[in-house]
């Protein structure tokens, strides 16, 4: 019985493949419609998964036992916090005097902190007749920055307390800047400049690769006191705090919040007008945003696939009408209504899965290309492939059912008379 059914199925599949090859134009159009629907679903989900994988890895590399004191709580979508929308009230920036007070008052065992700000994120650094692109970030940092941010030195030394206190015009550069400006030469002791301001290179960090699609090696660090002198207005600071003991993480954050509230003289009933952002919270926010993107991609893909299923059904109905005489002959020689249904259903299924295969391959290709252009890690979107197959099967069931039933119910005498 099983062998007989397999033989019948094989005959149906061979007949369906023959009809697909015979009607190349119609089949090609149908395949393209289905492929576009699946491609939109798989391609978008592939990009979302690549972004999620890369960003999650970046956050884990930063370390969950650290938190930031900054102007606002972290929100990857402006005006959104903990899944709810709100009207953001402007918080005062964190100025240098508050940084000094925080460093003085915050005394929690097993913690290290560093204050910093970005002087420019689009700087072009020069050394002699060589220059970098306009994408170097210049940061004003304190003497603990390298340790708190886990930068290892490949050459030279880091900043001392004296460099910061005495505003020494020295710099620690990233390996990408060192390679662009000095090549194989030793950069230690060399002079670099930006808009007429010069610094002497005292250290080069080891490579850290990239995070969030951005190089972590393309920067110039200068003493915080020197960077402040270059600003026309007071810079806005951030503070990072590392906690050695994970069990003390929550207590360390609570203590930081109490210190900042006392610095800003907030009353007990007043909300925080600053942000305390932990890596775990930022990761949760990222996951929530990724879920929204994934859901949006799924909805867009479903809408496109729904249009594809309607197109596929219409094309199969046209096919049934054109082949009505063939149906009459098959019934006249003894074919049952079930055989006719299976014949057209298998044909619909083959077209749908051929289109799905093209869409999946195209979607993965688009995702891989996007990941490469954005310089993020590409991961195989197995979930997207699984859902694409499931949706394709459901689409084929819906699109092929009515045409197959219509074909099976054709009156053989009327079908034979059809011209």
C-alpha positions as CSV (number, residue, x, y, z in Angstrom):
1,X,0.0,0.0,0.0
2,X,2.8,2.4,0.9
3,X,4.7,1.6,-2.2
4,X,1.6,2.1,-4.3
5,X,1.0,5.5,-2.7
6,X,4.6,6.5,-3.2
7,X,4.4,5.6,-6.8
8,X,1.2,7.6,-7.3
9,X,2.8,10.6,-5.6
10,X,5.9,10.3,-7.8
11,X,3.7,10.2,-10.9
12,X,1.8,13.3,-9.7
13,X,5.1,15.1,-8.9
14,X,6.5,14.2,-12.4
15,X,3.3,15.4,-14.1
16,X,3.4,18.6,-12.0
17,X,7.0,19.3,-12.9
18,X,6.3,18.7,-16.6
19,X,3.4,21.3,-16.5
20,X,5.7,23.8,-14.6
21,X,8.3,23.4,-17.3
22,X,5.7,23.7,-20.1
23,X,4.3,27.0,-18.7
24,X,7.6,28.8,-18.1
25,X,6.3,32.4,-18.3
26,X,3.4,31.9,-15.9
27,X,5.5,29.8,-13.6
28,X,8.3,32.3,-13.6
29,X,6.0,35.1,-12.7
30,X,4.4,33.1,-9.9
31,X,7.9,32.1,-8.5
32,X,9.0,35.7,-8.6
33,X,5.9,36.8,-6.6
34,X,6.4,34.2,-4.0
35,X,10.1,34.7,-3.8
36,X,9.7,38.4,-3.2
37,X,7.3,37.7,-0.3
38,X,9.7,35.2,1.3
39,X,12.7,37.3,0.6
40,X,11.2,40.3,2.4
41,X,10.5,38.1,5.5
42,X,13.8,36.2,5.6
43,X,16.0,39.2,4.6
44,X,14.5,41.5,7.2
45,X,14.7,38.9,10.0
46,X,18.2,38.0,9.0
47,X,19.4,41.6,9.4
48,X,17.5,41.9,12.7
49,X,19.1,38.7,14.0
50,X,22.5,39.8,12.9
51,X,22.1,43.1,14.7
52,X,20.8,41.4,17.8
53,X,23.6,38.9,17.9
54,X,26.3,41.6,17.4
55,X,24.8,44.0,19.9
56,X,24.3,41.3,22.5
57,X,27.9,40.2,22.1
58,X,29.1,43.8,22.4
59,X,27.2,44.3,25.6
60,X,28.5,41.1,27.1
61,X,32.0,42.1,26.1
62,X,31.6,45.4,27.9
63,X,30.7,43.5,31.1
64,X,27.5,43.3,33.0
65,X,29.2,44.5,36.3
66,X,29.5,48.1,35.2
67,X,27.1,51.0,35.0
68,X,27.0,54.6,33.8
69,X,26.0,57.8,35.4
70,X,24.8,60.1,32.6
71,X,22.3,62.7,31.6
72,X,19.4,60.3,30.7
73,X,18.5,56.7,31.3
74,X,19.4,54.6,28.3
75,X,16.6,54.4,25.8
76,X,17.3,53.0,22.3
77,X,14.0,54.5,21.1
78,X,13.7,58.2,22.2
79,X,10.7,58.8,24.4
80,X,10.4,55.1,25.4
81,X,11.3,53.6,28.7
82,X,10.6,50.1,30.1
83,X,8.1,49.5,27.3
84,X,6.1,52.6,27.9
85,X,6.0,55.9,26.0
86,X,6.4,59.1,27.9
87,X,7.2,62.8,27.4
88,X,10.8,63.2,28.2
89,X,11.7,66.1,30.6
90,X,15.1,67.7,29.9
91,X,17.6,66.7,32.5
92,X,20.5,69.0,33.3
93,X,23.8,67.8,31.9
94,X,26.5,66.4,34.2
95,X,29.1,69.1,34.5
96,X,32.7,68.9,35.7
97,X,31.9,70.3,39.2
98,X,29.4,67.4,39.7
99,X,31.9,64.9,38.5
100,X,34.4,66.2,41.1
101,X,31.8,66.0,43.8
102,X,30.8,62.5,42.7
103,X,34.4,61.2,42.7
104,X,34.8,62.7,46.2
105,X,31.6,61.4,47.8
106,X,31.3,58.1,46.1
107,X,33.3,55.6,48.2
108,X,31.9,52.1,47.7
109,X,34.2,49.2,48.4
110,X,35.4,47.2,45.3
111,X,34.5,49.9,42.7
112,X,36.5,52.0,40.2
113,X,35.2,55.0,38.3
114,X,36.2,57.1,35.4
115,X,34.9,60.4,34.1
116,X,35.1,61.3,30.4
117,X,33.5,63.2,27.5
118,X,33.7,63.2,23.8
119,X,35.4,66.3,22.4
120,X,34.9,65.4,18.7
121,X,33.6,62.3,16.9
122,X,34.5,63.5,13.4
123,X,38.1,64.6,13.9
124,X,40.8,64.3,11.2
125,X,44.2,63.8,12.9
126,X,47.5,64.8,11.2
127,X,51.1,63.8,11.8
128,X,53.5,65.5,9.4
129,X,52.2,65.0,5.8
130,X,49.9,62.1,6.8
131,X,46.3,62.4,8.0
132,X,43.5,60.1,9.0
133,X,39.9,60.1,7.7
134,X,37.3,62.4,9.3
135,X,36.1,59.7,11.6
136,X,38.4,59.7,14.6
137,X,36.9,60.3,18.0
138,X,38.8,62.5,20.5
139,X,37.9,61.9,24.1
140,X,38.9,63.9,27.2
141,X,39.6,61.3,29.9
142,X,41.0,61.0,33.4
143,X,43.9,58.8,34.6
144,X,41.7,55.8,35.4
145,X,40.0,55.6,32.0
146,X,42.2,53.0,30.4
147,X,41.8,50.7,33.4
148,X,38.0,51.1,33.9
149,X,37.4,50.6,30.1
150,X,39.8,47.6,30.0
151,X,42.2,49.1,27.5
152,X,45.6,47.3,27.4
153,X,48.7,49.1,26.2
154,X,50.7,47.8,23.2
155,X,53.3,50.5,23.5
156,X,54.3,53.3,25.9
157,X,52.3,54.3,29.0
158,X,49.0,55.6,30.1
159,X,48.0,58.8,31.7
160,X,49.3,59.7,35.2
161,X,47.6,61.9,37.8
162,X,50.2,64.5,37.0
163,X,49.3,64.5,33.3
164,X,45.7,65.3,34.2
165,X,46.4,67.8,37.0
166,X,49.1,69.7,35.1
167,X,47.3,69.6,31.7
168,X,50.2,67.9,29.9
169,X,49.7,67.9,26.1
170,X,50.0,64.2,25.7
171,X,47.9,61.6,24.0
172,X,47.2,57.9,23.9
173,X,46.0,56.7,20.5
174,X,44.2,53.7,19.1
175,X,46.1,51.2,16.9
176,X,44.1,52.2,13.8
177,X,45.2,55.8,14.2
178,X,48.8,54.7,14.8
179,X,48.7,52.6,11.6
180,X,47.2,55.3,9.5
181,X,49.7,58.0,10.7
182,X,52.9,56.1,11.4
183,X,52.7,52.8,9.6
184,X,55.5,50.6,10.9
185,X,57.3,53.5,12.6
186,X,57.3,53.8,16.4
187,X,54.6,56.4,17.3
188,X,55.9,57.0,20.9
189,X,57.2,60.5,21.2
190,X,55.7,61.6,17.8
191,X,53.5,64.7,17.5
192,X,49.9,64.6,16.3
193,X,47.6,67.6,15.7
194,X,44.0,68.6,15.2
195,X,43.0,72.1,14.1
196,X,46.3,73.5,15.3
197,X,46.3,71.7,18.7
198,X,49.3,69.4,19.2
199,X,49.9,66.5,21.5
200,X,52.8,64.1,22.0
201,X,52.0,60.4,21.7
202,X,52.8,58.6,25.0
203,X,51.0,55.3,24.4
204,X,49.2,53.0,21.9
205,X,46.5,50.6,23.0
206,X,46.0,47.1,21.8
207,X,43.3,46.3,19.3
208,X,39.7,45.7,20.6
209,X,38.1,45.2,17.2
210,X,34.7,46.7,16.7
211,X,31.5,47.1,18.8
212,X,28.0,47.9,17.4
213,X,29.5,48.1,13.9
214,X,32.0,50.8,14.9
215,X,35.7,50.5,15.3
216,X,37.0,50.5,18.9
217,X,40.6,51.3,17.7
218,X,40.0,54.7,15.9
219,X,40.4,57.2,18.7
220,X,42.7,59.7,20.4
221,X,42.6,60.1,24.2
222,X,43.8,63.3,25.7
223,X,43.8,64.6,29.4
224,X,40.4,65.7,30.6
225,X,41.8,69.0,31.7
226,X,43.3,69.7,28.3
227,X,40.1,68.8,26.5
228,X,38.1,71.1,28.7
229,X,40.3,74.0,27.8
230,X,39.5,73.4,24.1
231,X,35.7,73.6,24.6
232,X,33.9,76.9,24.1
233,X,31.1,75.7,26.5
234,X,31.2,73.4,29.4
235,X,31.3,69.7,28.2
236,X,28.7,67.1,29.3
237,X,30.3,64.3,31.2
238,X,29.6,60.6,31.7
239,X,30.9,58.4,34.5
240,X,31.5,54.7,34.3
241,X,31.7,52.6,37.4
242,X,33.1,49.1,37.5
243,X,32.0,46.8,40.4
244,X,34.4,43.9,41.2
245,X,31.9,41.8,43.2
246,X,28.8,40.9,41.2
247,X,26.8,40.5,44.4
248,X,27.5,44.1,45.3
249,X,26.3,45.4,41.9
250,X,22.9,46.5,43.0
251,X,24.1,48.1,46.2
252,X,26.8,50.0,44.2
253,X,24.2,51.4,41.8
254,X,21.9,52.4,44.7
255,X,24.8,54.2,46.4
256,X,25.6,56.1,43.1
257,X,22.0,57.2,42.8
258,X,22.0,58.5,46.4
259,X,25.2,60.4,45.8
260,X,23.9,62.0,42.6
261,X,20.6,62.9,44.3
262,X,22.5,64.6,47.1
263,X,24.8,66.5,44.7
264,X,21.7,67.8,42.8
265,X,19.8,68.5,46.1
266,X,16.8,66.5,45.1
267,X,13.9,66.1,47.6
268,X,12.7,62.6,48.5
269,X,9.5,63.0,46.4
270,X,11.4,64.4,43.4
271,X,12.3,61.9,40.6
272,X,15.8,61.5,39.4
273,X,17.0,64.1,36.9
274,X,19.9,62.0,35.7
275,X,20.4,58.4,34.5
276,X,21.9,55.4,36.1
277,X,22.3,52.9,33.3
278,X,23.5,49.3,33.9
279,X,24.7,47.1,31.1
280,X,22.0,44.6,32.0
281,X,19.3,47.2,31.7
282,X,20.8,48.4,28.4
283,X,20.8,44.8,27.2
284,X,17.1,44.3,28.2
285,X,16.2,47.6,26.4
286,X,18.1,46.3,23.3
287,X,16.2,43.0,23.4
288,X,12.9,44.7,23.7
289,X,13.7,47.0,20.7
290,X,14.9,43.9,18.7
291,X,11.6,42.2,19.5
292,X,9.7,45.1,18.1
293,X,11.8,45.1,15.0
294,X,11.4,41.4,14.6
295,X,7.6,41.6,15.0
296,X,7.4,44.5,12.5
297,X,9.5,42.5,10.0
298,X,7.2,39.5,10.5
299,X,4.1,41.6,9.9
300,X,5.6,43.2,6.7
301,X,6.6,39.7,5.5
302,X,3.2,38.3,6.2
303,X,1.4,41.1,4.3
304,X,3.7,40.5,1.3
305,X,3.2,36.7,1.5
306,X,-0.6,37.2,1.7
307,X,-0.5,39.1,-1.6
308,X,1.7,36.3,-3.0
309,X,-0.9,33.7,-2.0
310,X,-3.7,35.6,-3.6
311,X,-1.7,35.8,-6.8
312,X,-0.8,32.1,-6.7
313,X,-4.5,31.2,-6.2
314,X,-5.6,33.3,-9.2
315,X,-2.9,31.8,-11.4
316,X,-3.9,28.2,-10.4
317,X,-7.6,29.1,-11.1
318,X,-6.6,30.2,-14.6
319,X,-4.6,27.0,-15.0
320,X,-7.6,24.9,-14.0
321,X,-9.8,26.8,-16.6
322,X,-7.2,26.3,-19.3
323,X,-6.8,22.6,-18.5
324,X,-10.4,21.7,-18.0
325,X,-10.4,19.5,-21.2
326,X,-7.4,17.6,-19.8
327,X,-9.4,17.1,-16.5
328,X,-12.3,15.8,-18.5
329,X,-10.1,13.2,-20.2
330,X,-8.5,12.1,-16.9
331,X,-12.0,11.6,-15.4
332,X,-13.2,9.8,-18.5
333,X,-10.4,7.2,-18.2
334,X,-11.1,6.6,-14.5
335,X,-9.3,9.2,-12.5
336,X,-11.1,10.0,-9.2
337,X,-11.8,13.4,-7.8
338,X,-9.2,12.8,-5.1
339,X,-6.5,12.1,-7.8
340,X,-7.4,15.3,-9.6
341,X,-7.2,17.3,-6.3
342,X,-3.8,15.8,-5.5
343,X,-2.6,16.6,-9.0
344,X,-3.3,20.3,-8.7
345,X,-2.4,20.5,-5.1
346,X,1.1,19.0,-5.6
347,X,1.6,21.4,-8.5
348,X,0.7,24.4,-6.3
349,X,3.0,23.0,-3.6
350,X,6.0,22.6,-5.9
351,X,5.6,26.2,-7.3
352,X,5.3,27.6,-3.8
353,X,8.4,25.8,-2.4
354,X,10.5,26.6,-5.5
355,X,9.6,30.3,-4.9
356,X,10.3,29.9,-1.2
357,X,13.8,28.4,-2.0
358,X,14.6,31.4,-4.2
359,X,13.3,33.8,-1.5
360,X,15.2,32.1,1.3
361,X,18.5,32.2,-0.6
362,X,17.9,35.8,-1.7
363,X,17.0,36.8,1.9
364,X,20.1,35.2,3.4
365,X,22.2,36.8,0.7
366,X,20.8,40.2,1.4
367,X,21.3,39.7,5.2
368,X,24.9,38.6,4.7
369,X,25.6,41.6,2.4
370,X,24.0,44.0,4.8
371,X,26.0,42.6,7.7
372,X,29.2,42.9,5.7
373,X,28.5,46.5,4.8
374,X,27.5,47.4,8.3
375,X,30.6,45.5,9.7
376,X,28.5,43.3,12.0
377,X,28.5,39.6,12.6
378,X,26.4,37.5,10.3
379,X,24.5,34.6,11.8
380,X,22.5,32.0,9.9
381,X,18.8,32.9,10.5
382,X,17.5,29.4,11.2
383,X,14.3,30.8,12.8
384,X,13.6,32.8,9.7
385,X,14.1,29.8,7.5
386,X,11.8,27.7,9.6
387,X,9.0,30.2,9.5
388,X,9.5,30.8,5.8
389,X,9.0,27.0,5.2
390,X,5.9,26.9,7.5
391,X,4.4,30.0,6.0
392,X,5.0,28.6,2.5
393,X,3.3,25.4,3.3
394,X,0.3,27.2,4.8
395,X,0.2,29.5,1.7
396,X,0.3,26.6,-0.6
397,X,-2.5,24.9,1.3
398,X,-4.7,28.0,1.2
399,X,-3.9,28.9,-2.4
400,X,-4.1,25.4,-3.8
401,X,-7.2,24.1,-2.0
402,X,-9.9,26.0,-3.9
403,X,-8.4,25.5,-7.4
404,X,-7.8,21.8,-6.7
405,X,-11.4,21.3,-5.4
406,X,-12.8,23.2,-8.4
407,X,-10.8,21.0,-10.7
408,X,-12.0,17.8,-9.0
409,X,-15.6,18.8,-9.2
410,X,-15.6,19.4,-13.0
411,X,-18.2,17.4,-14.9
412,X,-16.3,15.1,-17.3
413,X,-18.9,15.5,-20.0
414,X,-19.0,19.3,-19.8
415,X,-15.2,19.3,-19.5
416,X,-14.7,17.3,-22.7
417,X,-17.0,19.7,-24.6
418,X,-15.0,22.8,-23.3
419,X,-13.2,24.6,-26.1
